[in-house]
Amino acid sequence: MTDTRFTTVVDDTEQLLDVVDIDEIGDVETLLMFLFARPVAVEEVWDADRDETSLEVVLQGDDEAISSTFDFPLSVIELVRSCAHTVDDLGPYGVEVLQADDVPNVTALGDDGLITVLQGALGKVRIFNMVGDGEMSE
């Protein structure tokens, strides 16, 4: 059975958070960081032309960063695939070259493979949030 959290097309940020069952837009940012093993910034921005919000994603490379804006309606899988093309353009990130197993080749994955990778990254986001909450409460 397919995990529809990642394939469901949503109309806005709030619906995206509800469908994926995450708390805030920062969790989307963390999901992309785990997936692409590089700094990522995700922000909700107002699109005056459409009178709606969009997502702005900034992906960091070694020498440059590339910003893209994604309009709703949108699914997580569409967002990730678009970001993957930008990651391919930026090339590997960091001084040390990561092993192939550390960063999945998202552009080469079919939907089922990508959903599996996204499930793993979402699990890491939840663990990261639990550890972060534990450190803050001490």
C-alpha positions in Angstrom: 0.0 0.0 0.0 1.3 3.4 -1.0 2.0 6.0 1.7 -0.2 8.8 0.4 1.2 11.5 2.7 3.9 12.2 0.1 1.7 12.0 -3.0 -1.3 13.9 -1.8 -1.6 17.3 -3.6 -2.3 20.1 -1.0 -3.6 23.6 -1.5 -1.5 25.4 1.2 1.1 25.1 3.9 -1.3 24.2 6.7 -2.8 21.3 4.7 0.8 20.2 3.9 1.7 20.1 7.6 -1.6 18.2 8.4 -1.2 15.6 5.6 2.5 14.8 6.4 1.7 15.0 10.1 4.4 17.4 11.1 4.2 20.5 13.3 5.8 23.4 11.4 7.4 24.5 8.2 10.8 24.0 9.9 10.1 20.2 9.8 9.9 20.4 6.0 13.2 22.1 6.1 14.7 19.4 8.3 13.2 16.7 6.1 15.0 18.2 3.0 18.2 18.6 5.0 18.2 14.9 5.9 17.3 13.9 2.4 19.9 15.9 0.6 22.6 16.1 3.3 23.1 19.9 2.9 21.8 23.1 4.5 18.3 24.0 3.3 16.1 26.9 4.2 12.3 26.6 3.7 10.1 29.6 4.2 6.4 30.4 3.5 6.3 33.5 1.3 3.4 35.7 0.0 2.9 35.6 -3.7 1.2 38.9 -4.5 0.5 38.0 -8.1 -1.6 34.9 -7.0 -2.8 36.4 -3.7 -1.6 33.2 -2.0 1.3 31.8 -0.2 4.1 29.8 -1.8 7.1 27.9 -0.4 10.6 29.3 -1.0 13.4 26.7 -0.8 17.0 27.7 -0.7 19.5 24.8 -1.3 23.1 25.4 -0.4 26.0 24.2 -2.6 29.7 24.6 -1.8 30.1 27.8 -3.9 26.5 29.0 -4.3 23.0 28.7 -3.1 19.9 28.3 -5.4 16.5 29.6 -4.4 13.3 28.3 -5.9 9.7 29.2 -5.2 7.0 26.5 -5.3 3.3 27.4 -5.8 0.4 25.4 -4.4 -1.2 23.0 -5.2 1.8 20.8 -4.6 2.7 17.4 -3.2 5.8 16.6 -1.1 7.0 14.2 -3.9 6.7 17.0 -6.5 8.6 19.4 -4.2 11.3 16.8 -3.5 11.8 15.9 -7.2 12.1 19.6 -8.1 14.6 20.2 -5.3 16.5 17.1 -6.5 17.2 18.7 -9.9 18.6 21.7 -8.2 20.8 19.5 -6.0 22.1 17.8 -9.1 22.9 21.2 -10.6 24.7 22.3 -7.4 26.7 19.0 -7.2 28.0 17.3 -4.0 28.1 19.4 -0.8 30.9 19.6 1.7 34.6 19.0 1.9 34.2 15.2 2.4 32.6 13.3 -0.3 29.7 11.3 1.2 29.3 7.6 0.4 26.7 6.9 -2.2 24.5 5.3 0.4 24.4 8.4 2.5 22.6 10.6 -0.1 20.0 8.9 -2.2 19.9 9.7 -5.9 16.4 11.1 -5.8 16.2 11.8 -9.5 16.9 8.1 -10.3 14.3 6.8 -7.8 10.8 5.7 -8.8 7.8 6.9 -6.7 7.9 3.8 -4.5 11.6 4.1 -3.8 11.3 7.8 -3.1 8.4 7.3 -0.8 10.5 4.7 1.2 13.4 7.2 1.4 11.0 10.0 2.5 9.5 7.7 5.2 13.1 7.2 6.5 13.8 10.9 6.4 10.5 11.7 8.2 11.5 9.2 10.9 14.8 11.1 11.3 12.9 14.4 11.6 10.8 13.0 14.4 13.8 11.6 16.3 15.6 14.9 15.8 12.6 16.8 17.2 12.3 14.5 20.2 16.0 14.8 21.0 15.8 18.6 20.6 12.7 18.8 22.9 14.6 16.7 25.5 17.6 19.0 25.5 15.4 22.1 25.9 13.4 20.7 28.8 16.4 20.0 31.0 
